Amino acid sequence: MQLDASMGAVNAIQEMLLHTVRGPLTVFPAVPQIWQQSVSFERMRTEGAFLVSAEMVEGHIVSVEIVSEKGATLRLANNTQTWS
């Protein structure tokens, strides 16, 4: 088994939970509808030395916790998408 194939799957899941490319961080930008009833993650590393934890319940983001390991500034996008 090739390592790059399995890491591609991990990267795809991370992109559904957190997304940033030299701009604001978006939490839960593309979670599948089946996950929206209850999905969470803890201490996921993102660009800029941040650790992010978040929870979504019934399609609503109920908590986001961000820890900066370097004391840097983070821009967080307001994810106002309505889930049906």
C-alpha positions, 0 to 999 in steps of 0.5 A: 500500500502506498502512503500517499494514497492513504494520506490523500484520504486523510487530507480529504477528510480534513478539508471537509472539516477545516479549510484555509489557503492563505486566508480565513479559516472556515470550520465545517465548510463541506461536511456531508449531510449525513454527518451534520447530526453530530460531528466533531474533532479535537486539536486539528492542526491548521496553517499558522500553528493553530490547533482547532477543536469544533462541534456541529450538532443538528447542522449548527456549529455549537463550539469552536476552540482555537489555540495559537501555538505561536501567538499569531492572529487568525482570521475565522470565516463566519460560516453562515451556510444554512444546512437543510 
